[in-house]
């Protein structure tokens, strides 16, 4: 699996971060809409440590979903992402109903510093590299 780290800065004209969950879901459409998503906390390599934090109306709902590792449809996640100001910590795992034995993609927000995307989908990797300015390869996912 390839892991990419995507960095973004605050855009004062748009009054938002240049890189946010909603942007990934838009770039990865239509597959992001077709997927079923698990919303969860980012787990630490230290036992018992994990984080989820998001702001805005959608962020509160995402936090509630993360407490239960809840599954939501692509359209539901997209709507919540649009209503979220910022995901500070969070993990979003997309899987297709026809491929229940493996994840399509994992999108992880890490401490408002960067996003990580882990996937085997070369098309998704290409879309991300084309859509975002500061994309770096990572040896392994954040832990």
N, CA, C and O atoms as a GROMACS GRO file, in nm:
protein
  572
    1UNK      N    1   0.083  -0.118   0.000
    1UNK     CA    2   0.000   0.000   0.000
    1UNK      C    3   0.088   0.124   0.000
    1UNK      O    4   0.192   0.128   0.065
    2UNK      N    5   0.046   0.223  -0.072
    2UNK     CA    6   0.117   0.351  -0.074
    2UNK      C    7   0.054   0.445   0.029
    2UNK      O    8  -0.068   0.447   0.046
    3UNK      N    9   0.138   0.521   0.097
    3UNK     CA   10   0.092   0.623   0.190
    3UNK      C   11   0.147   0.757   0.146
    3UNK      O   12   0.267   0.774   0.128
    4UNK      N   13   0.057   0.852   0.130
    4UNK     CA   14   0.093   0.988   0.093
    4UNK      C   15   0.063   1.081   0.210
    4UNK      O   16  -0.034   1.061   0.283
    5UNK      N   17   0.146   1.182   0.227
    5UNK     CA   18   0.119   1.288   0.325
    5UNK      C   19   0.092   1.415   0.248
    5UNK      O   20   0.171   1.456   0.162
    6UNK      N   21  -0.020   1.479   0.280
    6UNK     CA   22  -0.063   1.598   0.210
    6UNK      C   23  -0.067   1.713   0.310
    6UNK      O   24  -0.136   1.707   0.412
    7UNK      N   25   0.009   1.817   0.278
    7UNK     CA   26   0.018   1.933   0.366
    7UNK      C   27  -0.055   2.050   0.303
    7UNK      O   28  -0.056   2.064   0.181
    8UNK      N   29  -0.116   2.133   0.385
    8UNK     CA   30  -0.185   2.251   0.335
    8UNK      C   31  -0.180   2.363   0.436
    8UNK      O   32  -0.167   2.339   0.556
    9UNK      N   33  -0.191   2.484   0.389
    9UNK     CA   34  -0.189   2.602   0.474
    9UNK      C   35  -0.326   2.667   0.474
    9UNK      O   36  -0.411   2.636   0.390
   10UNK      N   37  -0.348   2.757   0.566
   10UNK     CA   38  -0.472   2.832   0.575
   10UNK      C   39  -0.480   2.934   0.461
   10UNK      O   40  -0.385   3.007   0.436
   11UNK      N   41  -0.594   2.936   0.394
   11UNK     CA   42  -0.616   3.032   0.286
   11UNK      C   43  -0.708   3.143   0.338
   11UNK      O   44  -0.828   3.119   0.355
   12UNK      N   45  -0.655   3.263   0.365
   12UNK     CA   46  -0.737   3.369   0.422
   12UNK      C   47  -0.850   3.415   0.330
   12UNK      O   48  -0.954   3.462   0.378
   13UNK      N   49  -0.832   3.403   0.200
   13UNK     CA   50  -0.938   3.443   0.106
   13UNK      C   51  -1.058   3.350   0.117
   13UNK      O   52  -1.173   3.395   0.114
   14UNK      N   53  -1.031   3.220   0.131
   14UNK     CA   54  -1.139   3.123   0.141
   14UNK      C   55  -1.181   3.099   0.286
   14UNK      O   56  -1.284   3.037   0.312
   15UNK      N   57  -1.101   3.149   0.380
   15UNK     CA   58  -1.125   3.132   0.523
   15UNK      C   59  -1.134   2.985   0.562
   15UNK      O   60  -1.219   2.946   0.642
   16UNK      N   61  -1.045   2.906   0.506
   16UNK     CA   62  -1.040   2.764   0.541
   16UNK      C   63  -0.903   2.710   0.509
   16UNK      O   64  -0.822   2.772   0.439
   17UNK      N   65  -0.878   2.591   0.561
   17UNK     CA   66  -0.755   2.523   0.525
   17UNK      C   67  -0.763   2.480   0.380
   17UNK      O   68  -0.871   2.446   0.331
   18UNK      N   69  -0.652   2.481   0.312
   18UNK     CA   70  -0.650   2.442   0.172
   18UNK      C   71  -0.675   2.292   0.158
   18UNK      O   72  -0.723   2.247   0.054
   19UNK      N   73  -0.642   2.217   0.261
   19UNK     CA   74  -0.662   2.072   0.259
   19UNK      C   75  -0.753   2.034   0.375
   19UNK      O   76  -0.720   2.058   0.491
   20UNK      N   77  -0.866   1.976   0.342
   20UNK     CA   78  -0.962   1.933   0.443
   20UNK      C   79  -1.032   1.808   0.391
   20UNK      O   80  -1.027   1.779   0.272
   21UNK      N   81  -1.099   1.735   0.480
   21UNK     CA   82  -1.166   1.610   0.443
   21UNK      C   83  -1.258   1.629   0.322
   21UNK      O   84  -1.258   1.546   0.231
   22UNK      N   85  -1.336   1.736   0.322
   22UNK     CA   86  -1.430   1.758   0.211
   22UNK      C   87  -1.358   1.765   0.076
   22UNK      O   88  -1.412   1.722  -0.026
   23UNK      N   89  -1.236   1.820   0.075
   23UNK     CA   90  -1.161   1.830  -0.049
   23UNK      C   91  -1.122   1.691  -0.102
   23UNK      O   92  -1.130   1.666  -0.222
   24UNK      N   93  -1.081   1.603  -0.012
   24UNK     CA   94  -1.047   1.466  -0.055
   24UNK      C   95  -1.169   1.395  -0.111
   24UNK      O   96  -1.160   1.328  -0.214
   25UNK      N   97  -1.282   1.410  -0.044
   25UNK     CA   98  -1.404   1.342  -0.090
   25UNK      C   99  -1.446   1.393  -0.227
   25UNK      O  100  -1.494   1.316  -0.310
   26UNK      N  101  -1.430   1.522  -0.251
   26UNK     CA  102  -1.462   1.578  -0.384
   26UNK      C  103  -1.367   1.524  -0.490
   26UNK      O  104  -1.411   1.481  -0.597
   27UNK      N  105  -1.238   1.526  -0.461
   27UNK     CA  106  -1.136   1.481  -0.557
   27UNK      C  107  -1.155   1.333  -0.591
   27UNK      O  108  -1.134   1.292  -0.705
   28UNK      N  109  -1.194   1.254  -0.493
   28UNK     CA  110  -1.205   1.109  -0.512
   28UNK      C  111  -1.342   1.064  -0.563
   28UNK      O  112  -1.364   0.944  -0.582
   29UNK      N  113  -1.434   1.157  -0.584
   29UNK     CA  114  -1.566   1.123  -0.639
   29UNK      C  115  -1.548   1.071  -0.782
   29UNK      O  116  -1.459   1.117  -0.852
   30UNK      N  117  -1.629   0.979  -0.826
   30UNK     CA  118  -1.750   0.927  -0.764
   30UNK      C  119  -1.725   0.810  -0.667
   30UNK      O  120  -1.816   0.768  -0.596
   31UNK      N  121  -1.602   0.757  -0.663
   31UNK     CA  122  -1.578   0.643  -0.575
   31UNK      C  123  -1.603   0.676  -0.428
   31UNK      O  124  -1.653   0.592  -0.354
   32UNK      N  125  -1.570   0.798  -0.386
   32UNK     CA  126  -1.590   0.835  -0.245
   32UNK      C  127  -1.738   0.832  -0.208
   32UNK      O  128  -1.773   0.806  -0.093
   33UNK      N  129  -1.825   0.859  -0.304
   33UNK     CA  130  -1.969   0.855  -0.279
   33UNK      C  131  -2.019   0.712  -0.277
   33UNK      O  132  -2.113   0.680  -0.203
   34UNK      N  133  -1.959   0.625  -0.354
   34UNK     CA  134  -2.001   0.485  -0.363
   34UNK      C  135  -1.953   0.402  -0.244
   34UNK      O  136  -2.010   0.296  -0.216
   35UNK      N  137  -1.851   0.449  -0.175
   35UNK     CA  138  -1.792   0.372  -0.064
   35UNK      C  139  -1.876   0.383   0.062
   35UNK      O  140  -1.955   0.476   0.080
   36UNK      N  141  -1.857   0.285   0.149
   36UNK     CA  142  -1.907   0.290   0.286
   36UNK      C  143  -1.787   0.327   0.372
   36UNK      O  144  -1.678   0.273   0.354
   37UNK      N  145  -1.807   0.420   0.465
   37UNK     CA  146  -1.698   0.475   0.543
   37UNK      C  147  -1.710   0.442   0.691
   37UNK      O  148  -1.819   0.448   0.748
   38UNK      N  149  -1.599   0.407   0.752
   38UNK     CA  150  -1.593   0.391   0.897
   38UNK      C  151  -1.523   0.515   0.952
   38UNK      O  152  -1.413   0.550   0.909
   39UNK      N  153  -1.588   0.580   1.047
   39UNK     CA  154  -1.534   0.700   1.111
   39UNK      C  155  -1.475   0.657   1.244
   39UNK      O  156  -1.546   0.599   1.327
   40UNK      N  157  -1.347   0.686   1.266
   40UNK     CA  158  -1.283   0.641   1.390
   40UNK      C  159  -1.174   0.738   1.433
   40UNK      O  160  -1.137   0.830   1.361
   41UNK      N  161  -1.124   0.713   1.552
   41UNK     CA  162  -1.013   0.792   1.606
   41UNK      C  163  -0.882   0.743   1.547
   41UNK      O  164  -0.872   0.630   1.501
   42UNK      N  165  -0.783   0.830   1.547
   42UNK     CA  166  -0.647   0.792   1.507
   42UNK      C  167  -0.584   0.723   1.627
   42UNK      O  168  -0.578   0.779   1.736
   43UNK      N  169  -0.538   0.602   1.606
   43UNK     CA  170  -0.481   0.524   1.715
   43UNK      C  171  -0.330   0.546   1.724
   43UNK      O  172  -0.260   0.556   1.623
   44UNK      N  173  -0.282   0.551   1.846
   44UNK     CA  174  -0.140   0.567   1.872
   44UNK      C  175  -0.074   0.430   1.880
   44UNK      O  176  -0.141   0.329   1.901
   45UNK      N  177   0.056   0.428   1.864
   45UNK     CA  178   0.130   0.303   1.885
   45UNK      C  179   0.136   0.270   2.034
   45UNK      O  180   0.166   0.157   2.072
   46UNK      N  181   0.106   0.368   2.118
   46UNK     CA  182   0.098   0.345   2.262
   46UNK      C  183  -0.041   0.293   2.296
   46UNK      O  184  -0.140   0.355   2.258
   47UNK      N  185  -0.051   0.181   2.366
   47UNK     CA  186  -0.182   0.122   2.397
   47UNK      C  187  -0.275   0.221   2.468
   47UNK      O  188  -0.235   0.294   2.559
   48UNK      N  189  -0.400   0.222   2.423
   48UNK     CA  190  -0.503   0.304   2.487
   48UNK      C  191  -0.506   0.450   2.447
   48UNK      O  192  -0.594   0.523   2.492
   49UNK      N  193  -0.414   0.494   2.364
   49UNK     CA  194  -0.412   0.635   2.322
   49UNK      C  195  -0.472   0.648   2.182
   49UNK      O  196  -0.433   0.577   2.089
   50UNK      N  197  -0.566   0.739   2.170
   50UNK     CA  198  -0.627   0.767   2.041
   50UNK      C  199  -0.688   0.907   2.044
   50UNK      O  200  -0.716   0.962   2.150
   51UNK      N  201  -0.708   0.963   1.923
   51UNK     CA  202  -0.756   1.100   1.914
   51UNK      C  203  -0.858   1.114   1.803
   51UNK      O  204  -0.843   1.057   1.695
   52UNK      N  205  -0.962   1.193   1.831
   52UNK     CA  206  -1.054   1.241   1.728
   52UNK      C  207  -1.097   1.380   1.772
   52UNK      O  208  -1.140   1.399   1.886
   53UNK      N  209  -1.087   1.475   1.682
   53UNK     CA  210  -1.129   1.611   1.711
   53UNK      C  211  -1.164   1.679   1.580
   53UNK      O  212  -1.087   1.676   1.485
   54UNK      N  213  -1.282   1.739   1.577
   54UNK     CA  214  -1.327   1.812   1.458
   54UNK      C  215  -1.414   1.927   1.504
   54UNK      O  216  -1.480   1.918   1.607
   55UNK      N  217  -1.414   2.036   1.428
   55UNK     CA  218  -1.489   2.155   1.466
   55UNK      C  219  -1.603   2.181   1.368
   55UNK      O  220  -1.603   2.132   1.255
   56UNK      N  221  -1.701   2.259   1.414
   56UNK     CA  222  -1.817   2.292   1.332
   56UNK      C  223  -1.930   2.194   1.357
   56UNK      O  224  -1.914   2.094   1.427
   57UNK      N  225  -2.045   2.224   1.299
   57UNK     CA  226  -2.163   2.140   1.320
   57UNK      C  227  -2.139   1.996   1.276
   57UNK      O  228  -2.173   1.902   1.347
   58UNK      N  229  -2.080   1.979   1.158
   58UNK     CA  230  -2.051   1.845   1.110
   58UNK      C  231  -1.946   1.776   1.195
   58UNK      O  232  -1.950   1.654   1.212
   59UNK      N  233  -1.852   1.854   1.249
   59UNK     CA  234  -1.747   1.799   1.332
   59UNK      C  235  -1.801   1.733   1.458
   59UNK      O  236  -1.752   1.628   1.499
   60UNK      N  237  -1.902   1.794   1.519
   60UNK     CA  238  -1.964   1.735   1.637
   60UNK      C  239  -2.027   1.601   1.604
   60UNK      O  240  -2.014   1.506   1.680
   61UNK      N  241  -2.093   1.592   1.490
   61UNK     CA  242  -2.154   1.466   1.448
   61UNK      C  243  -2.047   1.361   1.416
   61UNK      O  244  -2.063   1.244   1.449
   62UNK      N  245  -1.939   1.404   1.351
   62UNK     CA  246  -1.830   1.310   1.322
   62UNK      C  247  -1.769   1.256   1.451
   62UNK      O  248  -1.738   1.137   1.459
   63UNK      N  249  -1.752   1.342   1.551
   63UNK     CA  250  -1.698   1.296   1.679
   63UNK      C  251  -1.786   1.191   1.742
   63UNK      O  252  -1.737   1.091   1.794
   64UNK      N  253  -1.917   1.212   1.737
   64UNK     CA  254  -2.010   1.113   1.792
   64UNK      C  255  -1.999   0.980   1.717
   64UNK      O  256  -2.003   0.874   1.778
   65UNK      N  257  -1.986   0.986   1.586
   65UNK     CA  258  -1.971   0.864   1.506
   65UNK      C  259  -1.840   0.793   1.538
   65UNK      O  260  -1.836   0.670   1.546
   66UNK      N  261  -1.734   0.870   1.558
   66UNK     CA  262  -1.602   0.812   1.586
   66UNK      C  263  -1.600   0.735   1.718
   66UNK      O  264  -1.529   0.636   1.731
   67UNK      N  265  -1.678   0.781   1.815
   67UNK     CA  266  -1.683   0.710   1.944
   67UNK      C  267  -1.729   0.566   1.928
   67UNK      O  268  -1.691   0.479   2.006
   68UNK      N  269  -1.811   0.540   1.825
   68UNK     CA  270  -1.865   0.406   1.802
   68UNK      C  271  -1.802   0.335   1.681
   68UNK      O  272  -1.847   0.227   1.643
   69UNK      N  273  -1.699   0.396   1.621
   69UNK     CA  274  -1.644   0.343   1.496
   69UNK      C  275  -1.758   0.316   1.397
   69UNK      O  276  -1.764   0.210   1.335
   70UNK      N  277  -1.846   0.413   1.385
   70UNK     CA  278  -1.968   0.397   1.305
   70UNK      C  279  -1.938   0.394   1.156
   70UNK      O  280  -1.840   0.452   1.108
   71UNK      N  281  -2.025   0.326   1.085
   71UNK     CA  282  -2.020   0.319   0.939
   71UNK      C  283  -2.127   0.412   0.882
   71UNK      O  284  -2.240   0.416   0.932
   72UNK      N  285  -2.089   0.487   0.778
   72UNK     CA  286  -2.183   0.577   0.711
   72UNK      C  287  -2.163   0.564   0.560
   72UNK      O  288  -2.059   0.520   0.513
   73UNK      N  289  -2.265   0.603   0.487
   73UNK     CA  290  -2.256   0.601   0.341
   73UNK      C  291  -2.171   0.717   0.292
   73UNK      O  292  -2.145   0.812   0.366
   74UNK      N  293  -2.127   0.707   0.168
   74UNK     CA  294  -2.049   0.815   0.108
   74UNK      C  295  -2.122   0.949   0.108
   74UNK      O  296  -2.062   1.050   0.144
   75UNK      N  297  -2.251   0.952   0.068
   75UNK     CA  298  -2.322   1.079   0.070
   75UNK      C  299  -2.335   1.139   0.211
   75UNK      O  300  -2.329   1.261   0.227
   76UNK      N  301  -2.353   1.055   0.312
   76UNK     CA  302  -2.363   1.105   0.449
   76UNK      C  303  -2.230   1.165   0.492
   76UNK      O  304  -2.226   1.274   0.549
   77UNK      N  305  -2.119   1.094   0.466
   77UNK     CA  306  -1.988   1.147   0.504
   77UNK      C  307  -1.959   1.278   0.429
   77UNK      O  308  -1.906   1.372   0.488
   78UNK      N  309  -1.994   1.284   0.303
   78UNK     CA  310  -1.971   1.406   0.225
   78UNK      C  311  -2.048   1.523   0.284
   78UNK      O  312  -1.994   1.634   0.294
   79UNK      N  313  -2.172   1.501   0.323
   79UNK     CA  314  -2.253   1.609   0.382
   79UNK      C  315  -2.194   1.654   0.516
   79UNK      O  316  -2.188   1.773   0.544
   80UNK      N  317  -2.151   1.559   0.598
   80UNK     CA  318  -2.090   1.594   0.727
   80UNK      C  319  -1.959   1.669   0.705
   80UNK      O  320  -1.929   1.764   0.777
   81UNK      N  321  -1.880   1.626   0.607
   81UNK     CA  322  -1.753   1.693   0.578
   81UNK      C  323  -1.776   1.836   0.532
   81UNK      O  324  -1.699   1.926   0.568
   82UNK      N  325  -1.879   1.860   0.454
   82UNK     CA  326  -1.911   1.996   0.409
   82UNK      C  327  -1.951   2.085   0.526
   82UNK      O  328  -1.927   2.205   0.523
   83UNK      N  329  -2.012   2.026   0.629
   83UNK     CA  330  -2.057   2.102   0.746
   83UNK      C  331  -1.950   2.111   0.855
   83UNK      O  332  -1.975   2.166   0.962
   84UNK      N  333  -1.832   2.058   0.827
   84UNK     CA  334  -1.722   2.057   0.923
   84UNK      C  335  -1.622   2.166   0.888
   84UNK      O  336  -1.580   2.179   0.773
   85UNK      N  337  -1.585   2.245   0.988
   85UNK     CA  338  -1.486   2.350   0.964
   85UNK      C  339  -1.347   2.289   0.948
   85UNK      O  340  -1.274   2.321   0.854
   86UNK      N  341  -1.310   2.199   1.041
   86UNK     CA  342  -1.177   2.141   1.037
   86UNK      C  343  -1.177   2.006   1.109
   86UNK      O  344  -1.236   1.991   1.216
   87UNK      N  345  -1.111   1.908   1.049
   87UNK     CA  346  -1.084   1.783   1.118
   87UNK      C  347  -0.940   1.793   1.168
   87UNK      O  348  -0.846   1.804   1.088
   88UNK      N  349  -0.923   1.790   1.298
   88UNK     CA  350  -0.791   1.803   1.358
   88UNK      C  351  -0.726   1.666   1.369
   88UNK      O  352  -0.612   1.646   1.327
   89UNK      N  353  -0.799   1.573   1.424
   89UNK     CA  354  -0.760   1.432   1.431
   89UNK      C  355  -0.878   1.350   1.382
   89UNK      O  356  -0.992   1.380   1.416
   90UNK      N  357  -0.854   1.248   1.303
   90UNK     CA  358  -0.962   1.159   1.263
   90UNK      C  359  -0.918   1.064   1.154
   90UNK      O  360  -0.826   1.092   1.078
   91UNK      N  361  -0.986   0.950   1.149
   91UNK     CA  362  -0.955   0.849   1.048
   91UNK      C  363  -1.084   0.807   0.979
   91UNK      O  364  -1.186   0.783   1.044
   92UNK      N  365  -1.078   0.799   0.847
   92UNK     CA  366  -1.193   0.769   0.764
   92UNK      C  367  -1.153   0.658   0.668
   92UNK      O  368  -1.070   0.678   0.580
   93UNK      N  369  -1.212   0.541   0.686
   93UNK     CA  370  -1.175   0.423   0.608
   93UNK      C  371  -1.287   0.389   0.511
   93UNK      O  372  -1.399   0.357   0.551
   94UNK      N  373  -1.255   0.396   0.382
   94UNK     CA  374  -1.353   0.367   0.278
   94UNK      C  375  -1.338   0.226   0.226
   94UNK      O  376  -1.228   0.176   0.204
   95UNK      N  377  -1.454   0.162   0.208
   95UNK     CA  378  -1.459   0.024   0.160
   95UNK      C  379  -1.580   0.011   0.069
   95UNK      O  380  -1.683   0.075   0.092
   96UNK      N  381  -1.570  -0.071  -0.033
   96UNK     CA  382  -1.682  -0.091  -0.124
   96UNK      C  383  -1.763  -0.213  -0.082
   96UNK      O  384  -1.706  -0.311  -0.033
   97UNK      N  385  -1.895  -0.208  -0.099
   97UNK     CA  386  -1.980  -0.321  -0.059
   97UNK      C  387  -1.941  -0.452  -0.127
   97UNK      O  388  -1.962  -0.559  -0.070
   98UNK      N  389  -1.885  -0.445  -0.246
   98UNK     CA  390  -1.847  -0.567  -0.318
   98UNK      C  391  -1.711  -0.620  -0.277
   98UNK      O  392  -1.673  -0.731  -0.315
   99UNK      N  393  -1.635  -0.541  -0.199
   99UNK     CA  394  -1.501  -0.581  -0.156
   99UNK      C  395  -1.490  -0.571  -0.004
   99UNK      O  396  -1.420  -0.484   0.048
  100UNK      N  397  -1.560  -0.658   0.065
  100UNK     CA  398  -1.568  -0.648   0.211
  100UNK      C  399  -1.443  -0.698   0.281
  100UNK      O  400  -1.430  -0.682   0.403
  101UNK      N  401  -1.350  -0.757   0.207
  101UNK     CA  402  -1.230  -0.812   0.271
  101UNK      C  403  -1.111  -0.717   0.271
  101UNK      O  404  -1.007  -0.750   0.328
  102UNK      N  405  -1.124  -0.598   0.207
  102UNK     CA  406  -1.012  -0.505   0.208
  102UNK      C  407  -1.060  -0.361   0.195
  102UNK      O  408  -1.165  -0.333   0.137
  103UNK      N  409  -0.981  -0.272   0.251
  103UNK     CA  410  -1.011  -0.129   0.245
  103UNK      C  411  -0.972  -0.074   0.109
  103UNK      O  412  -0.872  -0.115   0.050
  104UNK      N  413  -1.052   0.018   0.059
  104UNK     CA  414  -1.016   0.089  -0.063
  104UNK      C  415  -0.916   0.200  -0.030
  104UNK      O  416  -0.816   0.218  -0.099
  105UNK      N  417  -0.945   0.275   0.080
  105UNK     CA  418  -0.863   0.391   0.112
  105UNK      C  419  -0.879   0.426   0.259
  105UNK      O  420  -0.985   0.404   0.318
  106UNK      N  421  -0.774   0.481   0.318
  106UNK     CA  422  -0.780   0.536   0.454
  106UNK      C  423  -0.732   0.681   0.445
  106UNK      O  424  -0.622   0.709   0.397
  107UNK      N  425  -0.817   0.773   0.493
  107UNK     CA  426  -0.783   0.915   0.498
  107UNK      C  427  -0.770   0.950   0.646
  107UNK      O  428  -0.862   0.928   0.724
  108UNK      N  429  -0.655   1.003   0.684
  108UNK     CA  430  -0.626   1.028   0.825
  108UNK      C  431  -0.581   1.173   0.844
  108UNK      O  432  -0.486   1.217   0.780
  109UNK      N  433  -0.650   1.246   0.932
  109UNK     CA  434  -0.608   1.381   0.971
  109UNK      C  435  -0.518   1.368   1.092
  109UNK      O  436  -0.553   1.302   1.190
  110UNK      N  437  -0.401   1.431   1.087
  110UNK     CA  438  -0.302   1.418   1.194
  110UNK      C  439  -0.271   1.555   1.253
  110UNK      O  440  -0.192   1.632   1.197
  111UNK      N  441  -0.332   1.584   1.366
  111UNK     CA  442  -0.300   1.700   1.450
  111UNK      C  443  -0.298   1.833   1.373
  111UNK      O  444  -0.215   1.920   1.400
  112UNK      N  445  -0.389   1.848   1.280
  112UNK     CA  446  -0.395   1.971   1.197
  112UNK      C  447  -0.265   1.998   1.122
  112UNK      O  448  -0.247   2.108   1.070
  113UNK      N  449  -0.176   1.901   1.118
  113UNK     CA  450  -0.046   1.921   1.053
  113UNK      C  451  -0.046   1.873   0.910
  113UNK      O  452   0.013   1.936   0.822
  114UNK      N  453  -0.111   1.760   0.885
  114UNK     CA  454  -0.118   1.704   0.752
  114UNK      C  455  -0.226   1.598   0.747
  114UNK      O  456  -0.279   1.556   0.850
  115UNK      N  457  -0.258   1.557   0.627
  115UNK     CA  458  -0.346   1.441   0.605
  115UNK      C  459  -0.261   1.330   0.549
  115UNK      O  460  -0.162   1.354   0.480
  116UNK      N  461  -0.300   1.209   0.579
  116UNK     CA  462  -0.238   1.092   0.517
  116UNK      C  463  -0.345   1.017   0.439
  116UNK      O  464  -0.460   1.009   0.482
  117UNK      N  465  -0.306   0.964   0.328
  117UNK     CA  466  -0.393   0.879   0.248
  117UNK      C  467  -0.316   0.751   0.220
  117UNK      O  468  -0.205   0.754   0.167
  118UNK      N  469  -0.377   0.638   0.256
  118UNK     CA  470  -0.317   0.508   0.231
  118UNK      C  471  -0.411   0.429   0.142
  118UNK      O  472  -0.528   0.413   0.174
  119UNK      N  473  -0.359   0.380   0.029
  119UNK     CA  474  -0.442   0.308  -0.066
  119UNK      C  475  -0.357   0.228  -0.164
  119UNK      O  476  -0.238   0.254  -0.180
  120UNK      N  477  -0.419   0.131  -0.228
  120UNK     CA  478  -0.357   0.058  -0.339
  120UNK      C  479  -0.407   0.110  -0.474
  120UNK      O  480  -0.358   0.068  -0.579
  121UNK      N  481  -0.503   0.202  -0.471
  121UNK     CA  482  -0.570   0.252  -0.592
  121UNK      C  483  -0.483   0.357  -0.661
  121UNK      O  484  -0.473   0.471  -0.616
  122UNK      N  485  -0.419   0.318  -0.771
  122UNK     CA  486  -0.332   0.410  -0.845
  122UNK      C  487  -0.407   0.531  -0.900
  122UNK      O  488  -0.351   0.640  -0.910
  123UNK      N  489  -0.534   0.513  -0.936
  123UNK     CA  490  -0.613   0.624  -0.986
  123UNK      C  491  -0.634   0.727  -0.876
  123UNK      O  492  -0.622   0.847  -0.900
  124UNK      N  493  -0.665   0.681  -0.756
  124UNK     CA  494  -0.683   0.772  -0.642
  124UNK      C  495  -0.552   0.846  -0.612
  124UNK      O  496  -0.554   0.966  -0.585
  125UNK      N  497  -0.442   0.775  -0.615
  125UNK     CA  498  -0.312   0.838  -0.590
  125UNK      C  499  -0.286   0.946  -0.694
  125UNK      O  500  -0.240   1.055  -0.660
  126UNK      N  501  -0.314   0.917  -0.819
  126UNK     CA  502  -0.295   1.015  -0.926
  126UNK      C  503  -0.383   1.138  -0.907
  126UNK      O  504  -0.337   1.251  -0.928
  127UNK      N  505  -0.508   1.117  -0.869
  127UNK     CA  506  -0.598   1.230  -0.847
  127UNK      C  507  -0.549   1.319  -0.732
  127UNK      O  508  -0.555   1.441  -0.741
  128UNK      N  509  -0.501   1.256  -0.626
  128UNK     CA  510  -0.452   1.333  -0.511
  128UNK      C  511  -0.327   1.411  -0.549
  128UNK      O  512  -0.314   1.529  -0.515
  129UNK      N  513  -0.236   1.346  -0.617
  129UNK     CA  514  -0.112   1.415  -0.659
  129UNK      C  515  -0.144   1.533  -0.751
  129UNK      O  516  -0.076   1.636  -0.745
  130UNK      N  517  -0.246   1.519  -0.835
  130UNK     CA  518  -0.282   1.627  -0.927
  130UNK      C  519  -0.358   1.741  -0.858
  130UNK      O  520  -0.348   1.856  -0.900
  131UNK      N  521  -0.432   1.709  -0.754
  131UNK     CA  522  -0.520   1.809  -0.692
  131UNK      C  523  -0.453   1.894  -0.584
  131UNK      O  524  -0.494   2.007  -0.561
  132UNK      N  525  -0.352   1.839  -0.518
  132UNK     CA  526  -0.292   1.909  -0.404
  132UNK      C  527  -0.146   1.943  -0.435
  132UNK      O  528  -0.078   1.870  -0.506
  133UNK      N  529  -0.100   2.055  -0.380
  133UNK     CA  530   0.034   2.105  -0.412
  133UNK      C  531   0.146   2.034  -0.338
  133UNK      O  532   0.247   1.998  -0.398
  134UNK      N  533   0.128   2.012  -0.208
  134UNK     CA  534   0.236   1.957  -0.126
  134UNK      C  535   0.204   1.813  -0.087
  134UNK      O  536   0.150   1.787   0.020
  135UNK      N  537   0.239   1.720  -0.176
  135UNK     CA  538   0.213   1.577  -0.155
  135UNK      C  539   0.347   1.506  -0.147
  135UNK      O  540   0.430   1.516  -0.237
  136UNK      N  541   0.366   1.434  -0.036
  136UNK     CA  542   0.492   1.363  -0.013
  136UNK      C  543   0.465   1.216   0.014
  136UNK      O  544   0.364   1.180   0.074
  137UNK      N  545   0.555   1.132  -0.030
  137UNK     CA  546   0.544   0.989   0.002
  137UNK      C  547   0.590   0.967   0.145
  137UNK      O  548   0.684   1.030   0.192
  138UNK      N  549   0.523   0.875   0.213
  138UNK     CA  550   0.559   0.840   0.350
  138UNK      C  551   0.600   0.694   0.353
  138UNK      O  552   0.543   0.612   0.282
  139UNK      N  553   0.699   0.661   0.435
  139UNK     CA  554   0.743   0.524   0.447
  139UNK      C  555   0.635   0.434   0.507
  139UNK      O  556   0.619   0.319   0.466
  140UNK      N  557   0.562   0.490   0.604
  140UNK     CA  558   0.455   0.414   0.668
  140UNK      C  559   0.356   0.512   0.728
  140UNK      O  560   0.389   0.629   0.750
  141UNK      N  561   0.233   0.465   0.757
  141UNK     CA  562   0.133   0.554   0.816
  141UNK      C  563   0.172   0.601   0.954
  141UNK      O  564   0.252   0.538   1.023
  142UNK      N  565   0.115   0.713   0.994
  142UNK     CA  566   0.137   0.772   1.125
  142UNK      C  567   0.100   0.674   1.235
  142UNK      O  568   0.000   0.603   1.225
  143UNK      N  569   0.180   0.669   1.339
  143UNK     CA  570   0.147   0.586   1.456
  143UNK      C  571   0.196   0.657   1.581
  143UNK      O  572   0.179   0.606   1.692
   0.00000   0.00000   0.00000
